[in-house]
Amino acid sequence: MRDTLTISLPAQLRQKVARACKRRQLTRSEFIRRALQEKLWEEAIEESRRQLVPMARAQGLYTDEDVFRVIS
């Protein structure tokens, strides 16, 4: 099921969105949908990182090499 969401954009941002849509051959809806999904994904990754880094630090894991050493 889909719901309609109406947003207002300043003219300059609306023009940037229109140009980006044209370059990518996407509708405005699809472009905005993908941008929102990407932003939500990035926020989920960052939240996971905020939770996991302290646990890793407590185990002495600071670098990629530390992690590779433990899992190898």
Biopython code that builds the backbone (N, CA, C, O; Angstrom):
import numpy as np
from Bio.PDB.StructureBuilder import StructureBuilder

atoms = [
    (1, "MET", "N", (0.836, -1.173, 0.000)),
    (1, "MET", "CA", (0.000, 0.000, 0.000)),
    (1, "MET", "C", (0.893, 1.252, 0.000)),
    (1, "MET", "O", (1.906, 1.300, 0.697)),
    (2, "ARG", "N", (0.521, 2.215, -0.753)),
    (2, "ARG", "CA", (1.288, 3.458, -0.846)),
    (2, "ARG", "C", (0.465, 4.610, -0.294)),
    (2, "ARG", "O", (-0.755, 4.665, -0.443)),
    (3, "ASP", "N", (1.169, 5.517, 0.339)),
    (3, "ASP", "CA", (0.579, 6.768, 0.790)),
    (3, "ASP", "C", (1.275, 7.894, 0.047)),
    (3, "ASP", "O", (2.436, 7.776, -0.346)),
    (4, "THR", "N", (0.567, 8.959, -0.134)),
    (4, "THR", "CA", (1.140, 10.136, -0.770)),
    (4, "THR", "C", (1.652, 11.072, 0.299)),
    (4, "THR", "O", (0.977, 11.331, 1.295)),
    (5, "LEU", "N", (2.853, 11.576, 0.084)),
    (5, "LEU", "CA", (3.480, 12.529, 0.990)),
    (5, "LEU", "C", (3.771, 13.784, 0.188)),
    (5, "LEU", "O", (4.450, 13.720, -0.837)),
    (6, "THR", "N", (3.283, 14.887, 0.624)),
    (6, "THR", "CA", (3.525, 16.149, -0.056)),
    (6, "THR", "C", (4.586, 16.921, 0.710)),
    (6, "THR", "O", (4.489, 17.088, 1.926)),
    (7, "ILE", "N", (5.602, 17.389, -0.007)),
    (7, "ILE", "CA", (6.649, 18.187, 0.629)),
    (7, "ILE", "C", (6.797, 19.497, -0.137)),
    (7, "ILE", "O", (6.448, 19.591, -1.313)),
    (8, "SER", "N", (7.311, 20.483, 0.542)),
    (8, "SER", "CA", (7.606, 21.740, -0.144)),
    (8, "SER", "C", (9.120, 21.901, -0.187)),
    (8, "SER", "O", (9.824, 21.592, 0.774)),
    (9, "LEU", "N", (9.598, 22.388, -1.312)),
    (9, "LEU", "CA", (11.034, 22.590, -1.513)),
    (9, "LEU", "C", (11.270, 24.020, -1.990)),
    (9, "LEU", "O", (10.460, 24.573, -2.734)),
    (10, "PRO", "N", (12.360, 24.604, -1.567)),
    (10, "PRO", "CA", (12.722, 25.897, -2.143)),
    (10, "PRO", "C", (12.970, 25.722, -3.645)),
    (10, "PRO", "O", (13.363, 24.644, -4.090)),
    (11, "ALA", "N", (12.743, 26.765, -4.406)),
    (11, "ALA", "CA", (12.852, 26.688, -5.865)),
    (11, "ALA", "C", (14.205, 26.153, -6.314)),
    (11, "ALA", "O", (14.275, 25.331, -7.227)),
    (12, "GLN", "N", (15.273, 26.610, -5.681)),
    (12, "GLN", "CA", (16.614, 26.184, -6.092)),
    (12, "GLN", "C", (16.806, 24.681, -5.875)),
    (12, "GLN", "O", (17.389, 24.011, -6.728)),
    (13, "LEU", "N", (16.337, 24.150, -4.770)),
    (13, "LEU", "CA", (16.456, 22.717, -4.510)),
    (13, "LEU", "C", (15.575, 21.932, -5.473)),
    (13, "LEU", "O", (15.979, 20.880, -5.967)),
    (14, "ARG", "N", (14.379, 22.435, -5.742)),
    (14, "ARG", "CA", (13.482, 21.770, -6.687)),
    (14, "ARG", "C", (14.142, 21.666, -8.058)),
    (14, "ARG", "O", (14.022, 20.641, -8.728)),
    (15, "GLN", "N", (14.840, 22.724, -8.479)),
    (15, "GLN", "CA", (15.529, 22.708, -9.771)),
    (15, "GLN", "C", (16.668, 21.696, -9.776)),
    (15, "GLN", "O", (16.881, 21.001, -10.769)),
    (16, "LYS", "N", (17.398, 21.615, -8.673)),
    (16, "LYS", "CA", (18.484, 20.625, -8.581)),
    (16, "LYS", "C", (17.927, 19.212, -8.661)),
    (16, "LYS", "O", (18.503, 18.347, -9.321)),
    (17, "VAL", "N", (16.811, 18.983, -7.993)),
    (17, "VAL", "CA", (16.163, 17.664, -8.039)),
    (17, "VAL", "C", (15.725, 17.360, -9.468)),
    (17, "VAL", "O", (15.928, 16.249, -9.959)),
    (18, "ALA", "N", (15.133, 18.327, -10.122)),
    (18, "ALA", "CA", (14.671, 18.118, -11.501)),
    (18, "ALA", "C", (15.835, 17.756, -12.417)),
    (18, "ALA", "O", (15.719, 16.846, -13.238)),
    (19, "ARG", "N", (16.959, 18.465, -12.279)),
    (19, "ARG", "CA", (18.136, 18.153, -13.118)),
    (19, "ARG", "C", (18.675, 16.752, -12.806)),
    (19, "ARG", "O", (19.026, 15.999, -13.714)),
    (20, "ALA", "N", (18.736, 16.417, -11.531)),
    (20, "ALA", "CA", (19.238, 15.091, -11.142)),
    (20, "ALA", "C", (18.318, 13.993, -11.675)),
    (20, "ALA", "O", (18.791, 12.951, -12.129)),
    (21, "CYS", "N", (17.027, 14.221, -11.622)),
    (21, "CYS", "CA", (16.072, 13.234, -12.143)),
    (21, "CYS", "C", (16.270, 13.034, -13.639)),
    (21, "CYS", "O", (16.266, 11.908, -14.136)),
    (22, "LYS", "N", (16.441, 14.129, -14.337)),
    (22, "LYS", "CA", (16.617, 14.043, -15.789)),
    (22, "LYS", "C", (17.886, 13.271, -16.132)),
    (22, "LYS", "O", (17.871, 12.413, -17.015)),
    (23, "ARG", "N", (19.001, 13.573, -15.429)),
    (23, "ARG", "CA", (20.262, 12.872, -15.685)),
    (23, "ARG", "C", (20.124, 11.372, -15.447)),
    (23, "ARG", "O", (20.680, 10.563, -16.190)),
    (24, "ARG", "N", (19.389, 11.015, -14.420)),
    (24, "ARG", "CA", (19.260, 9.596, -14.041)),
    (24, "ARG", "C", (18.054, 8.918, -14.687)),
    (24, "ARG", "O", (17.845, 7.715, -14.525)),
    (25, "GLN", "N", (17.278, 9.687, -15.407)),
    (25, "GLN", "CA", (16.059, 9.189, -16.047)),
    (25, "GLN", "C", (15.119, 8.555, -15.015)),
    (25, "GLN", "O", (14.630, 7.439, -15.191)),
    (26, "LEU", "N", (14.887, 9.304, -13.939)),
    (26, "LEU", "CA", (13.986, 8.871, -12.877)),
    (26, "LEU", "C", (12.864, 9.881, -12.714)),
    (26, "LEU", "O", (13.022, 11.063, -13.020)),
    (27, "THR", "N", (11.743, 9.403, -12.234)),
    (27, "THR", "CA", (10.691, 10.338, -11.859)),
    (27, "THR", "C", (11.100, 11.020, -10.563)),
    (27, "THR", "O", (11.965, 10.526, -9.839)),
    (28, "ARG", "N", (10.480, 12.148, -10.274)),
    (28, "ARG", "CA", (10.775, 12.820, -9.008)),
    (28, "ARG", "C", (10.462, 11.899, -7.836)),
    (28, "ARG", "O", (11.221, 11.838, -6.868)),
    (29, "SER", "N", (9.350, 11.186, -7.925)),
    (29, "SER", "CA", (8.981, 10.280, -6.837)),
    (29, "SER", "C", (10.047, 9.226, -6.604)),
    (29, "SER", "O", (10.442, 8.978, -5.465)),
    (30, "GLU", "N", (10.515, 8.605, -7.678)),
    (30, "GLU", "CA", (11.527, 7.554, -7.531)),
    (30, "GLU", "C", (12.838, 8.134, -7.012)),
    (30, "GLU", "O", (13.493, 7.520, -6.170)),
    (31, "PHE", "N", (13.226, 9.306, -7.502)),
    (31, "PHE", "CA", (14.454, 9.945, -7.036)),
    (31, "PHE", "C", (14.369, 10.235, -5.536)),
    (31, "PHE", "O", (15.295, 9.911, -4.791)),
    (32, "ILE", "N", (13.281, 10.834, -5.094)),
    (32, "ILE", "CA", (13.105, 11.171, -3.677)),
    (32, "ILE", "C", (13.018, 9.903, -2.840)),
    (32, "ILE", "O", (13.589, 9.837, -1.751)),
    (33, "ARG", "N", (12.302, 8.890, -3.343)),
    (33, "ARG", "CA", (12.188, 7.621, -2.627)),
    (33, "ARG", "C", (13.564, 7.005, -2.402)),
    (33, "ARG", "O", (13.875, 6.560, -1.297)),
    (34, "ARG", "N", (14.388, 6.979, -3.450)),
    (34, "ARG", "CA", (15.742, 6.415, -3.321)),
    (34, "ARG", "C", (16.607, 7.245, -2.369)),
    (34, "ARG", "O", (17.365, 6.690, -1.574)),
    (35, "ALA", "N", (16.493, 8.557, -2.448)),
    (35, "ALA", "CA", (17.275, 9.425, -1.566)),
    (35, "ALA", "C", (16.888, 9.183, -0.107)),
    (35, "ALA", "O", (17.760, 9.126, 0.760)),
    (36, "LEU", "N", (15.612, 9.043, 0.167)),
    (36, "LEU", "CA", (15.160, 8.774, 1.532)),
    (36, "LEU", "C", (15.636, 7.408, 2.009)),
    (36, "LEU", "O", (16.082, 7.269, 3.148)),
    (37, "GLN", "N", (15.544, 6.403, 1.148)),
    (37, "GLN", "CA", (16.009, 5.073, 1.526)),
    (37, "GLN", "C", (17.499, 5.091, 1.837)),
    (37, "GLN", "O", (17.939, 4.479, 2.810)),
    (38, "GLU", "N", (18.274, 5.789, 1.017)),
    (38, "GLU", "CA", (19.716, 5.875, 1.237)),
    (38, "GLU", "C", (20.028, 6.581, 2.557)),
    (38, "GLU", "O", (20.885, 6.133, 3.319)),
    (39, "LYS", "N", (19.338, 7.673, 2.821)),
    (39, "LYS", "CA", (19.561, 8.411, 4.064)),
    (39, "LYS", "C", (19.201, 7.557, 5.277)),
    (39, "LYS", "O", (19.938, 7.546, 6.263)),
    (40, "LEU", "N", (18.089, 6.851, 5.217)),
    (40, "LEU", "CA", (17.690, 5.984, 6.331)),
    (40, "LEU", "C", (18.694, 4.853, 6.527)),
    (40, "LEU", "O", (18.991, 4.484, 7.663)),
    (41, "TRP", "N", (19.223, 4.297, 5.434)),
    (41, "TRP", "CA", (20.237, 3.247, 5.509)),
    (41, "TRP", "C", (21.498, 3.786, 6.174)),
    (41, "TRP", "O", (22.060, 3.137, 7.056)),
    (42, "GLU", "N", (21.945, 4.973, 5.755)),
    (42, "GLU", "CA", (23.140, 5.578, 6.345)),
    (42, "GLU", "C", (22.949, 5.812, 7.842)),
    (42, "GLU", "O", (23.864, 5.577, 8.631)),
    (43, "GLU", "N", (21.775, 6.270, 8.227)),
    (43, "GLU", "CA", (21.509, 6.505, 9.644)),
    (43, "GLU", "C", (21.502, 5.196, 10.431)),
    (43, "GLU", "O", (21.959, 5.160, 11.573)),
    (44, "ALA", "N", (20.987, 4.121, 9.831)),
    (44, "ALA", "CA", (20.977, 2.821, 10.502)),
    (44, "ALA", "C", (22.405, 2.304, 10.690)),
    (44, "ALA", "O", (22.739, 1.753, 11.739)),
    (45, "ILE", "N", (23.238, 2.487, 9.672)),
    (45, "ILE", "CA", (24.644, 2.075, 9.762)),
    (45, "ILE", "C", (25.343, 2.873, 10.857)),
    (45, "ILE", "O", (26.071, 2.307, 11.672)),
    (46, "GLU", "N", (25.126, 4.167, 10.875)),
    (46, "GLU", "CA", (25.772, 5.016, 11.877)),
    (46, "GLU", "C", (25.309, 4.654, 13.291)),
    (46, "GLU", "O", (26.110, 4.666, 14.225)),
    (47, "GLU", "N", (24.040, 4.337, 13.451)),
    (47, "GLU", "CA", (23.536, 3.929, 14.768)),
    (47, "GLU", "C", (24.174, 2.613, 15.197)),
    (47, "GLU", "O", (24.545, 2.454, 16.360)),
    (48, "SER", "N", (24.306, 1.672, 14.271)),
    (48, "SER", "CA", (24.972, 0.402, 14.579)),
    (48, "SER", "C", (26.408, 0.659, 14.996)),
    (48, "SER", "O", (26.901, 0.063, 15.954)),
    (49, "ARG", "N", (27.072, 1.543, 14.279)),
    (49, "ARG", "CA", (28.455, 1.880, 14.594)),
    (49, "ARG", "C", (28.560, 2.492, 15.991)),
    (49, "ARG", "O", (29.459, 2.147, 16.758)),
    (50, "ARG", "N", (27.643, 3.398, 16.317)),
    (50, "ARG", "CA", (27.669, 4.022, 17.649)),
    (50, "ARG", "C", (27.527, 2.981, 18.758)),
    (50, "ARG", "O", (28.115, 3.119, 19.830)),
    (51, "GLN", "N", (26.753, 1.955, 18.490)),
    (51, "GLN", "CA", (26.545, 0.916, 19.492)),
    (51, "GLN", "C", (27.703, -0.075, 19.546)),
    (51, "GLN", "O", (28.065, -0.542, 20.626)),
    (52, "LEU", "N", (28.284, -0.399, 18.400)),
    (52, "LEU", "CA", (29.292, -1.449, 18.340)),
    (52, "LEU", "C", (30.711, -0.984, 18.641)),
    (52, "LEU", "O", (31.506, -1.756, 19.177)),
    (53, "VAL", "N", (31.043, 0.250, 18.312)),
    (53, "VAL", "CA", (32.411, 0.727, 18.529)),
    (53, "VAL", "C", (32.820, 0.636, 19.993)),
    (53, "VAL", "O", (33.921, 0.162, 20.272)),
    (54, "PRO", "N", (31.990, 1.064, 20.943)),
    (54, "PRO", "CA", (32.422, 0.924, 22.340)),
    (54, "PRO", "C", (32.690, -0.528, 22.744)),
    (54, "PRO", "O", (33.606, -0.791, 23.523)),
    (55, "MET", "N", (31.909, -1.462, 22.229)),
    (55, "MET", "CA", (32.131, -2.876, 22.543)),
    (55, "MET", "C", (33.444, -3.359, 21.932)),
    (55, "MET", "O", (34.186, -4.120, 22.552)),
    (56, "ALA", "N", (33.719, -2.906, 20.711)),
    (56, "ALA", "CA", (34.976, -3.291, 20.058)),
    (56, "ALA", "C", (36.166, -2.714, 20.818)),
    (56, "ALA", "O", (37.159, -3.407, 21.042)),
    (57, "ARG", "N", (36.068, -1.459, 21.211)),
    (57, "ARG", "CA", (37.151, -0.816, 21.961)),
    (57, "ARG", "C", (37.421, -1.552, 23.264)),
    (57, "ARG", "O", (38.574, -1.714, 23.666)),
    (58, "ALA", "N", (36.361, -1.993, 23.921)),
    (58, "ALA", "CA", (36.512, -2.721, 25.184)),
    (58, "ALA", "C", (37.280, -4.028, 24.987)),
    (58, "ALA", "O", (37.893, -4.538, 25.925)),
    (59, "GLN", "N", (37.247, -4.569, 23.768)),
    (59, "GLN", "CA", (37.976, -5.802, 23.474)),
    (59, "GLN", "C", (39.330, -5.519, 22.823)),
    (59, "GLN", "O", (40.022, -6.437, 22.382)),
    (60, "GLY", "N", (39.695, -4.242, 22.768)),
    (60, "GLY", "CA", (40.991, -3.884, 22.208)),
    (60, "GLY", "C", (41.027, -3.815, 20.697)),
    (60, "GLY", "O", (42.102, -3.883, 20.101)),
    (61, "LEU", "N", (39.887, -3.684, 20.072)),
    (61, "LEU", "CA", (39.812, -3.610, 18.612)),
    (61, "LEU", "C", (39.699, -2.149, 18.190)),
    (61, "LEU", "O", (38.698, -1.487, 18.466)),
    (62, "TYR", "N", (40.742, -1.654, 17.516)),
    (62, "TYR", "CA", (40.770, -0.255, 17.103)),
    (62, "TYR", "C", (40.903, -0.079, 15.596)),
    (62, "TYR", "O", (40.473, 0.938, 15.053)),
    (63, "THR", "N", (41.491, -1.052, 14.919)),
    (63, "THR", "CA", (41.742, -0.928, 13.482)),
    (63, "THR", "C", (41.173, -2.132, 12.749)),
    (63, "THR", "O", (40.790, -3.128, 13.364)),
    (64, "ASP", "N", (41.122, -2.027, 11.422)),
    (64, "ASP", "CA", (40.706, -3.163, 10.600)),
    (64, "ASP", "C", (41.634, -4.348, 10.828)),
    (64, "ASP", "O", (41.197, -5.498, 10.870)),
    (65, "GLU", "N", (42.914, -4.053, 10.973)),
    (65, "GLU", "CA", (43.889, -5.120, 11.195)),
    (65, "GLU", "C", (43.599, -5.863, 12.491)),
    (65, "GLU", "O", (43.756, -7.082, 12.552)),
    (66, "ASP", "N", (43.174, -5.140, 13.537)),
    (66, "ASP", "CA", (42.796, -5.790, 14.796)),
    (66, "ASP", "C", (41.646, -6.759, 14.572)),
    (66, "ASP", "O", (41.655, -7.879, 15.083)),
    (67, "VAL", "N", (40.673, -6.327, 13.817)),
    (67, "VAL", "CA", (39.507, -7.177, 13.545)),
    (67, "VAL", "C", (39.924, -8.398, 12.729)),
    (67, "VAL", "O", (39.528, -9.517, 13.052)),
    (68, "PHE", "N", (40.711, -8.200, 11.685)),
    (68, "PHE", "CA", (41.165, -9.311, 10.841)),
    (68, "PHE", "C", (41.981, -10.322, 11.648)),
    (68, "PHE", "O", (41.873, -11.530, 11.436)),
    (69, "ARG", "N", (42.799, -9.815, 12.578)),
    (69, "ARG", "CA", (43.606, -10.690, 13.431)),
    (69, "ARG", "C", (42.691, -11.586, 14.282)),
    (69, "ARG", "O", (42.976, -12.769, 14.464)),
    (70, "VAL", "N", (41.611, -11.027, 14.792)),
    (70, "VAL", "CA", (40.708, -11.790, 15.653)),
    (70, "VAL", "C", (39.906, -12.817, 14.860)),
    (70, "VAL", "O", (39.687, -13.932, 15.335)),
    (71, "ILE", "N", (39.477, -12.459, 13.679)),
    (71, "ILE", "CA", (38.604, -13.385, 12.914)),
    (71, "ILE", "C", (39.380, -14.362, 12.059)),
    (71, "ILE", "O", (38.790, -15.295, 11.514)),
    (72, "SER", "N", (40.687, -14.181, 11.923)),
    (72, "SER", "CA", (41.482, -15.082, 11.067)),
    (72, "SER", "C", (41.854, -16.332, 11.815)),
    (72, "SER", "O", (42.520, -17.207, 11.261)),
]
sb = StructureBuilder()
sb.init_structure("model")
sb.init_model(0)
sb.init_chain("A")
sb.init_seg("    ")
for serial, (resi, resn, name, xyz) in enumerate(atoms, 1):
    if name == "N":
        sb.init_residue(resn, " ", resi, " ")
    sb.init_atom(name, np.array(xyz, "f"), 0.0, 1.0, " ", f" {name:<3s}", serial, name[0])
structure = sb.get_structure()
